Amino acid sequence: MVRLALRTGLRWKLSAAIALVGALVAIALSLVVHNAARHSMLDSSRDVQVERLNFTEKIFRSSNRLQFGARIDDPALPEPLKKEIAEGERATYVQDDGEHAPEVWAATPLGNGQVLSLHDPFFDRFTVLDDLDRALLIGSSAVVVGGCALGVLIGGRLSQRLRKAAAAAGKLAEGDTSVRIRDEVGGRVRDETDDLAWAVDAMSDALQQRIEAERRVTADIAHELRTPVTGLLTAAELLPPGRPSELVRDRAQALRTLVEDVLEVARLDGYAERAELQDVALGEFVSRRVRALSQDVTVEIVRDADVTTDPRRLERILGNLIANASRHGKPPIEVTVEGRVLRVRDHGPGFPEALLREGPSRFRTGSSDRAGRGHGLGLTIAAGQARVLGARLTFRNADELTDDSTGAVSVLWLPENAPTSTGSFPVIHLPER
């Protein structure tokens, strides 16, 4: 079962809440005012009818004449009023059919078995009540509209601060450690948004300090290992020829390569690397480097381009991508140059889901079919060198493109502008696939 999530902004939620509360309050007040005005008018009408009845009774007893439309023994006299009169009481009664103005009755016994009564609808009084209802309706509508406007105003201010905080947090998640959310959402009014910003900034500072400490520890360990590993390699060269000596030299060389890779990762994590730029014909450069790396890799130049980049770092990226494809994929391995876009593809099982979801990570080689081979540093170094070049390195599987193809595809997007001398990089807009 698929549930559709309806996403609404905070300003509209707040506006709807204020409007709803305003509407409920307006309706409650309107009902109270309407009922109070109605009861007041009915009581006033009863008092007027009683005064008319008293005056009519005096006139009738003195001159036997009726006033104000009064009648003797009116057959339309309501039953509840007849019961009151039967007990010898003077009484009033309101007859309301819900469609017209209520009829206000007043009646009194004359003492000889006769009943004097009169009734009137008091149209003028209840016309005023209709006018009051219209005024209450207009006032309630104005309250609801005003509540909506107030909600949009308050919610817009609050949601703007939250959007700024979210944008700053996004930059922080992308690696811009100079961003401070409290500076982005700062203002004269202090509220919970500022508390959230301070908390996230504190968490970011603590996390950055831990990452920096781990980077320094990694760099220090690798640096301290460098000297003994070099001595180990030198000693291995002095061993007599033979299979055991070859194994020692091979393992010592592998250890040295690992130490150098760890040092390179530490330098890249420190954002201290700067590109040494040169103008390069990308197609020719890739062809020559690939031939030097492996004769089994095919190169296709779809469209050549001149780029300003660091050749040494670009070669490092290309070598690591080809080495990763050779180690974990299957032939044929294809390198394609299309303008400023460089693709490396193999026909193996493809990248593991964790790498596609989270990107390359040191000392993680991915799926079980890649276990025991490599240390997970090759793609990490390639991604770090791409960042120094102001480029973007992406990873996907070929089966995402067509159903009948397999393999891993690494794509390097070189920027139109070279990285600046201050180490900042241009924004790269990726074309639609």
ZAKOLFI-52641 format. One record per residue: x, y, z of N, C-alpha, C, O in turn; residue in three letters. Coordinates in steps of 0.05 Angstrom, whole numbers, plus 5000, padded with zeros to 4 digits. Example, Ala and Ser with C-alpha at 12.3 -4.5 7.8 and 13.67 -1.06 7.14 Angstrom:
2
526448865156524649105156526449345156528549345169ALA/525749555142527349795143525850015157526850235161SER/
END
This chain:
433
501749765000500050005000501850255000503550285017MET/501350434982503050674979501550904991499250964985VAL/502851045009501751275022502951525010505351555007ARG/501251705003502151964991502552165014500752225029LEU/505052255017505652445038505252735027506552815008ALA/503352875039502753145031504553335047504353355072LEU/506253475033508153655046507053945045506554045023ARG/506754065068505854335069507854495086509254395103THR/507954755079509854925093508955005121506554985127GLY/510855085137510255155165508355395166506555415183LEU/508755585147507155825148504155765143502455885155ARG/503655565125500855495119499655335142497355375148TRP/501255165155500255025178499555215201497455195213LYS/501355405206500855605227498555785220496855845237LEU/498355855194496156025186493455875189491455985198SER/493455625181490955465184490255425213487855435220ALA/492255385230491655355259490455615271488455605285ALA/491755845264490656095275487856155263486156245278ILE/487456095237484856145225482755965238480556055243ALA/483455705243481555525256480855615284478455625291LEU/482855695299482255795327480656045325478756085340VAL/481356225307479856475304476956425296475156555306GLY/476556225278473856165269472156045292469856115296ALA/473455865308471955745330471255955351468955965361LEU/473156135357472556355376470356535365468556615380VAL/470556605340468656785328465856665328463856795333ALA/465656405321463056265321461956255350459556305354ILE/463656185369462656175397461656445406459556465418ALA/463256655401462356925409459857015394458157145406LEU/459656945369457357025353454856885365452757015366SER/455056635372452756495384451956615410449556645416LEU/453956685427453356805452451957075449449957125462VAL/453157235431451957505426449157485415447357625423VAL/448857295395446157265383444057175403441857295404HIS/444756975420442856875440442257095460439957125469ASN/444357235469443857445489442157665478440357765492ALA/442657745452440957955440438057865436436258015440ALA/437757605429435057505424433557495450431157575452ARG/434857395472433457385497432757665507430657705518HIS/434557855503434058125512431658245497429958375508SER/431558195470429358295455426758165462424658295463MET/426857905468424357765476423357875503420957915507LEU/425257905522424458015548423358295545421358365558ASP/424558455528423558725523420758715511419058875518SER/420458535491417758505478415658415498413358505497SER/416458225516414558145537413658375554411358415561ARG/415658535562415058765579413158965565411259065577ASP/413659015539411959195523409059075522407159225525VAL/408858815517406258695515404758705542402358755543GLN/406258665564404958685591403958965595401759005605VAL/405559165588404559445592402159495575400259625584GLU/402259405549399859445532397359295544395159395543ARG/397859055555395658905566394459045590391959065593LEU/396159155607395159305630393459545622391359595632ASN/394559695602393159925592390459845579388459975584PHE/390459635563388059545550385959455570383559505567THR/386959315592385059215612383759455626381359445631GLU/385159665632383959895645381860025627379760095636LYS/382560055602380660175583378160005580375960105579ILE/378659735578376359555574374459565599372059555595PHE/375659565623373959565647372459825650370259835661ARG/373560045640372260305644370360375621368260495625SER/371060295596369460375573368660145556367260185536SER/369459905563368759665548369759685519368559575501ASN/372059815515373359835489376059695490377459695510ARG/376859585467379359435465381359605449380759735430LEU/383959585458386159735446388259535436388359295445GLN/390059635418392359485408391659205396393359025397PHE/389259185384388458935372387858715391387958475384GLY/387158785417386558585437383958445430382158565417ALA/383658195440381258045436380457905461382057845479ARG/377757855462376657705485376257415476375057355455ILE/377357235493377156945487378056875459376556755443ASP/380356955452381556905426381856605422383256475438ASP/380656485401380856195396383756105389384355875392PRO/385456295380388156215373390056225397392456195394ALA/388956265421390656285445392156025448390955815449LEU/394856035451396455785454395655635479394855745499PRO/395955365477395155195499396855245525395655255546GLU/399455285523400955335548399955595562399955605586PRO/399155785545398156035557395355995570394756105591LEU/393755815558391155755570391455625597389855685616LYS/393555455600393955315626394655525648393755505670LYS/396355715641397055925660394556095668394156155691GLU/392956165648390656325653388656165670387256285687ILE/388455905666386555735681387255745711385455695728ALA/389755795718390555805746390256095757391056145780GLU/389056275740388556545749391056725748391056925761GLY/392956655732395456805730395556975705394556885684GLU/396657215707397357375683399857255671401757205686ARG/400057225645402357085634402957195606401257315592ALA/405457135597406257195570407356935557408156745571THR/407356925531408256685517409456775490408356945476TYR/411656645482412856695457412356455438413056235445VAL/411056505416410456305396412356345372412256545358GLN/414056145368416256165348416155925330416455695339ASP/415655965303415555745284418255715270418555535253ASP/420255875276422955855265423255985237425555995228GLY/421156075225421256195198420656495198421756645182GLU/418956575217418156855218418956975245419856825263HIS/418457235248418957355274417057235295414757195290ALA/418057175319416457055340413957225347414157465348PRO/411757085353409357225363409457235393409857035407GLU/409257475404409357515433406457565443405157765437VAL/405557375459402857385471402957485500404857455514TRP/400757615506400257695534397257665540395657755524ALA/396657545563393857485569393357505599395157465615ALA/390857575606390057595634387157525637385557585620THR/386457385659383657325663382157575673383257735688PRO/379557605664377957835671376257785696374957965706LEU/376257545706374757475730371957375725370757275744GLY/370857405701368157305695368257075676366357015661ASN/370556935675370956705657371956785630372656615614GLY/372257045626373357135600376357185602377457225624GLN/377657175579380657215578381257435558380357425535VAL/382657635568383557855551386457795541388257745557LEU/386757805515389457745504390057925480388358025467SER/392657945476393558085452396257965444397657845460LEU/396957995418399557885408400558045385398958155369HIS/403158065383404558205361407158065354408457945372ASP/408058085328410657955321413158135325415358025326PRO/412758395329415058575333417158545311419558495316PHE/416258595286418058565263420558745265422758665258PHE/420058995274422259185275424559095293426959135287ASP/423858985316425858895335427558665323429958665326ARG/426158475311427658235301428958295274430758135266PHE/428258505261429758595238432558695247434558655234THR/432558825270435158905282436858665289439258675285VAL/435558445298437058195303438258085278440557975279LEU/436858095256437958005230440358175222442458065213ASP/440158435226442458605220444758535238447058545229ASP/444258475263446358395281447758135272450158115273LEU/446157945263447257695253449057745229451157625226ASP/448257915211449957985187452558115196454658055185ARG/452358295216454758425226456658225239459058235236ALA/455458035254457157825267458457645246460757565249LEU/456957585224458157425203460457565189462557445184LEU/460057825183462257975171464657995190466957965181ILE/464058045216466258065235467757795238470257795240GLY/466257575238467557315240469257255216471557155218SER/468257325192469857285168472357455169474557365160SER/472157705179474457875181476457765200478957785196ALA/475557645222477357515242478857285229481257255233VAL/477457115213478656895200480756985180483056885179VAL/480057185163481957285143484357415157486657365149VAL/483757565178486057685193487757475206490257505207GLY/486557265216488157045228489856915207492156845213GLY/488756865183490456755161492756935154495056835152CYS/492257195152494357375145496457385167498857385162ALA/495557385193497457385215499057125215501457125221LEU/497756895209499156645209501256635187503456535191GLY/500556745163502456745141504856925148507156855142VAL/504257155161506457335169508257205189510757205186LEU/507157105211508756985232510156725222512556685226ILE/508556555209509656305198511756355177513756205175GLY/511356565161513356625140516056705152518156615143GLY/515856865173518356945187519756705199522156665197ARG/518156535213519356295226520356095205522555995209LEU/518856045184519655855164522155955149523755795140SER/522356215145524656335132527156275148529256205137GLN/526956305174529256245192529955945191532255875190ARG/527855775190528355495189529555415162531255235161LEU/528655545140529755475114532655565113534355415101ARG/533355795125536155875126537855675141540055605134LYS/536655585164538155385180538455125164540655005166ALA/536455035150536654795134538654825112540254635106ALA/538655055098540655105077543455095088545354985076ALA/543855225111546555225124547354945132549654875129ALA/545454795143546054515151546754355126548454175128ALA/545454405103546154265079548954325070550354135062GLY/549754575072552554645065554454505084556654415075LYS/553754495109555454365129555754065123557853955125LEU/553453945114553553665108555253605083556353395080ALA/555453805065557053775041560053815046561653785028GLU/560753895071563553925077564554205082566854245087GLY/562754405080563554685085563454735115561454815126ASP/565754685128565854715157565954995167565755045191THR/566155195149566155475157563355585162563055805173SER/561355435154558555525157557755515186558355315200VAL/556455725196555355725223552355795221551656005212ARG/550755605230547855645227546855885244545056025235ILE/548055925267547156155283547556425269546056615274ARG/549656435252550056685237547956715215547156935208ASP/547156485203545156495182542356575191540956715177GLU/541656485215538956535225538856765246536856805258VAL/541156895250541257105270539257325265538657395242GLY/538257445286536357665285536057795312537357715331GLY/534257985314533758115339532257945358532657955382ARG/530357785347528757615364530157345368531057225349VAL/530357255393531457005400529256805406527556855423ARG/529356575394527356365399528656095397531056065398ASP/526955885395527955615395529655555370531355375371GLU/529255705348530855665325533755735331535555595321THR/534255945346536956005354538155795372540555735370ASP/536555685390537555465407538355225390540455105395ASP/536755165370537354945352539955005336541654825333LEU/540255255327542655325312545155295329547155195320ALA/544955395353547355375371547955085377550355005378TRP/545954915381546454635387547754495363549554335366ALA/546654545338547854425314550654525310552454365302VAL/551154785314553854885311555854755331558054695324ASP/554854725355556554595375557154305368559454215371ALA/555154165358555553895349557453885325559153705324MET/557154075307558954085284561854135292563754015282SER/562254325311564954385321566154135334568554075330ASP/564554005351565653765364566353545344568353415347ALA/564553505324565053305304567553375288569153205281LEU/567853635281570153715265572753675281574753595270GLN/572653735307574953695324575753395325578053325324GLN/573653225327574252935328575352845301577352685301ARG/574252935279575252855253578152945249579852805239ILE/578653195258581353305255583353145272585553095264GLU/582453075296584152915314584752635301587052545302ALA/582652515290583052255277584952285253586652105248GLU/584552505238586352535215589252565223591052455211ARG/589652725245592452765254593652505264595952445259ARG/591952345279592952085288593751905265595851775265VAL/591951895245592451735221595051825207596751655200THR/595352085203597652195190600152135206602252065195ALA/600052165233602352125250603251825249605551765247ASP/601251645250601851365250603151295223605251155222ILE/601951385201603051325175605851445171607651315160ALA/606251685182608851815180610951665196613251625187HIS/610251565220612051415236612751145224614851035228GLU/610851035209611250775197613050795172614250605163LEU/613151035161614651075136617550985138618550845121ARG/618951075159621751025162622350725166624050615152THR/620950585185621550295188620750135163622149935157PRO/618650215149617850075125620050105103620649915089VAL/621150355101623350395082625750225089627050105072THR/626350215115628550045124628049745118629849595111GLY/625449665122624749395116625149325086626049115079LEU/624349515069624749465040627749445034628549275018LEU/629349625045632249615040633449355050635049235036THR/632549265073633549005083632748775066634148585062ALA/630248795055629248575038630848555013631148335002ALA/631848775003633548764978636148624983637348524964GLU/637048605008639548475014639348175018641248035021LEU/636848075019636347795022637347634998637247744975LEU/638247395001639047234978636747164960634447144969PRO/637247134934635047074915633646814924634846634934PRO/631046814918629446584924626446664929625846894931GLY/624746454930621946504933621346644960619646824960ARG/622546564982621946705007622647005006621247175017PRO/624947064993625747344991623747504974623147734981SER/622747384953620747524936618247574951617047794949GLU/617347394968614947434984615347655004613547825008LEU/617747665017618247885036618248155022617148345032VAL/619648164999619748424984616948504975616248744976ARG/615448314966612648374956610948484979609548684975ASP/611048355002609448445024610448715035608848885043ARG/613048755035614149005045613349235026612749455035ALA/613349175000612549384980609549444983608749674981GLN/607949234989605049284993604649455018602949635018ALA/606149405039605949565063606749845058605450035068LEU/608849885042609750165036607650305020607050545025ARG/606450165001604250294985601950375003600750584999THR/601250195022599050255040599650505057597950685061LEU/602150525067602950755083602751005067601851215077VAL/603751005042603651235025600751315019600051555018GLU/599051125015596151185010594851305034593351495031ASP/595451205058594351315082595251605086593651775094VAL/597851665081598851935082597452115062596852345069LEU/596952015038595652175018592752245026591852465023GLU/591352045037588652085047588652295069586852465070VAL/590552275087590652475109591152755099589952945109ALA/592852785078593353055067590853155053590153395055ARG/589452975039586953065025584753135045583253325040LEU/584652985067582553055087583153325100581353455110ASP/585653405101586353655113585853895096586354125104GLY/584953855071584254075052586654265048586354505045TYR/589154145050591554315047592754285019594654435012ALA/591654105002592754064976591854274957589554364958GLU/593654364938592954554918593854444891595954314888ARG/592254494870592854394844594954574830594954814832ALA/596854444815598754574798597754554770597854344757GLU/596754774760595054764735596754784710598754924709LEU/595854634690596954644663594754604643592654494650GLN/595154704619593254654597593754384585596054314578ASP/591654214584591953944575589953874554587553944557VAL/590753744532588953624513587953364524589453164525ALA/585553354533584653134550584752864535585652664546LEU/583852854510583852604495586652484492587052254498GLY/588552644483591252554479592552474506593952264508GLU/592052634527593152574554592052304564593652134573PHE/589552254561588352004571589451764555590051554566VAL/589651794529590551574512593451494520593951264523SER/595151694523597951624530598151504558599651314562ARG/596651604577596851504604595651224606596751054620ARG/593451164592592250904592594150694580594450474590VAL/595450774557597350584545599650524564600650294564ARG/600450724579602650674598601750494622603350344633ALA/599150514629598150364652597550074644598249894659LEU/596150034622595249764614594649764584593449944574SER/595449544572594849514543592149384539591149374516GLN/590949284560588349154558585949334560583649254557ASP/586449594565584349794569583949934542585850034530VAL/581349954533580750094508579950374514578750434534THR/580750554496580150844499578550934475579250874452VAL/576451084480574751194459574551494463573651584484GLU/575351644443575151944444572652024428572752044404ILE/570452064442567952154429568152444421567452514399VAL/569252614439569652894433571952994451571752974476ARG/573953104438576253194453575753474465573953614456ASP/577353544485577053814497579653894510581253724519ALA/580154154510582554264524581654354552579754504555ASP/583054254572582354314600584754424614587054374607VAL/584254594635586254694652586154544678584254574694THR/588054374684587954194707590754124716592754224705THR/590953964736593453864746593953584734592553394742ASP/595853554715596253294702596853064722595952844719PRO/598553124742599352914761596952814776596652574780ARG/595252994785592852904800590852764782589652564790ARG/590552864757588752734738589752454732588052264730LEU/592352424729593452154724592951974748592451734745GLU/593252084772592751924796589851824797589351594804ARG/587952004790585151924790584651704769583451504775ILE/585651744745585251554724586551284731585251074727LEU/588951284742590251034750588650894771588350644770GLY/587651034791586150894813583550784802582750564810ASN/582150924784579650824773580150574756578650384758LEU/582250574740582850334724583750104741582949874737ILE/585350164762586249954780583949834795583849594799ALA/582050004803579649894817577949724798576949514806ASN/577649804773576149654754577549384748576249174745ALA/580249384746581749144741581648954764581448704761SER/581749054789581748894813579048774820578848544827ARG/576948934817574348854826572348794804570348664809HIS/572948874780571048834757572048614739573648444747GLY/570948614715571748414695572148564668570948774664LYS/573948454651574348574625571948544608570348364613PRO/571648694587573448914579573049164596570849224605PRO/575249314599575149574613575349794592577149794575ILE/573549974594573250184573573550454586572350514607GLU/575150634573575450904581574351084558575251054535VAL/572551264565571251434545571651724552571251804575THR/572551884532572852164536570752304519570652274494VAL/569052464532566852604518566852894528565552954548GLU/568353064514568653334523570253344549572553244551GLY/569053454570570353464596569553234614570053244638ARG/568153044603567152814619568852574612569252504589VAL/569852444633571552204631570151974645569551994668LEU/569751754630568351514641570251274641571751234621ARG/570151124662571550874664569550654671568150674691VAL/569350454654567350244658568549964656570249914639ARG/567649794674568349504671565749344667563649464666ASP/566049084665563648914660563448704682562748474677HIS/564048784707563848604729561248634744559248714732GLY/561148554769558648554784557648834792555348854801PRO/559249044788558349314794559049394822560149234838GLY/558549644829559149754855557049654876554749604869PHE/557949614900556049534921554149764928554749994923PRO/551849694940549849884946550850094965550150334963GLU/552450014985553450205005555150414992554950655000ALA/556750344972558450554959556750734942557150984942LEU/554750634928552950804912551350994930550851224923LEU/550650904954549051064972550651264987549851494991ARG/553051184997554551355015557151465003558451635014GLU/558051354980560551434969562851264979562451094997GLY/565251294968567551124976568351185005568251415014PRO/569250985019570151015046572650855050572950625040SER/574550965065577050835069576750565084575050545102ARG/578350365076578350105088575649965087575049785103PHE/574050035067571649885062571549805033571549975015ARG/571649545028571749455000569049374989568849304966THR/567049375005564349324995563349044997563448925019GLY/562348934975560948674976562948444980565348474979SER/561748204984563347974991565147884967567247774972SER/564347944943565947864920568448034918570247964903ASP/568548254933570948414933572548384959574548524962ARG/571748204976573048175002575848064998576347904981ALA/577648175015580448075015582248194994584548134993GLY/581148374977582748494957582548804959580448914956ARG/584748934965584849224968584049314996583349155013GLY/584349575000583849695026581749915025581150045045HIS/580449945002578450155000579450434999577950625002GLY/582150464994583350734993583450844964583551084961LEU/583350674944583650764917581550964909582151184899GLY/578950894912576751074905576651314924575851534915LEU/577451274949577451504968579551714959578951954959THR/581851614950583951804940582951934915583352174911ILE/581751784897580751894872578752114877578852324864ALA/576852064896574852264902576152514914575352744908ALA/578152474932579552704944581152864923581053114924GLY/582452734905583952874884582053024865582653234856GLN/579752904860577753034843576853294856576353494843ALA/576553284883575753534897577853744895577153984892ARG/580353674896582553864893582453994865583054234862VAL/581653834845581453934817578954094812578554214791LEU/577254114832574654244828572754074811570854184799GLY/573253814809571653634793569653484810569653514835ALA/568053324797566053164811566352874802566252824778ARG/566652694820566952414814564452264823563852274847LEU/563052134805560651994812560951694805562551624788THR/559251534817559351244813556451144809554651224822PHE/556250964790553650834785554150564772556450504763ARG/552150404770552350144757551050154730549150304725ASN/552250004711551250014684548449914681547049994662ALA/547549734699544849634696542749834702540349794698ASP/543550074712541650294716541050424689539050574687GLU/542650374669542250504643540650324625538750404612LEU/541450064623540049874606539749614621541349554639THR/537649464615537049224630539048994624539448824641ASP/540248994600541948764593544948814596546548664586ASP/545649034611548549094614549249074644547549114661SER/551749014649552748994676555449144678556549224658THR/556349184703558849314706558649574722556449684726GLY/560949674731561149914746562050144728563850104711ALA/560950384732561550614716562450844734560850934751VAL/564950934731565851174746566051404726567051374704SER/564951634734564751864716566052104730565352184752VAL/568052214716569452454726568552694710568952704685LEU/567352894724566353134710568353354716568453464738TRP/569953424696571853644699570453914696568753934679LEU/571154114712569754364711570654534687572754494675PRO/568954724679569654904657571755104666573355194650GLU/571855164692573755354703575555204723574555034737ASN/578055264723579955134741579555234769578455444773ALA/580355074789580155164817581855414822583955454809PRO/580955584840582355844845584755794862585155574874THR/586455994865588855974881588255964910589955894926SER/585856044918585156034947584055764955583455714978THR/583755584935582855324942579855284940578855064945GLY/578355494932575455464928574955354900576655384882SER/572655234896572155094871569555194858567655274873PHE/569455204832566955284819564755084822565254844827PRO/562255174820559954994821559754844795559854964774VAL/559454584797559254414773556354334769555154214787ILE/555154404747552354324741552454074724553354084701HIS/551453854735551553604721549253594701547053674707LEU/549753504676547653484656545753254663546453074677PRO/543353274652541353054657542352804643543352804620GLU/541952584657542752324645540552234625540852024612ARG/
END
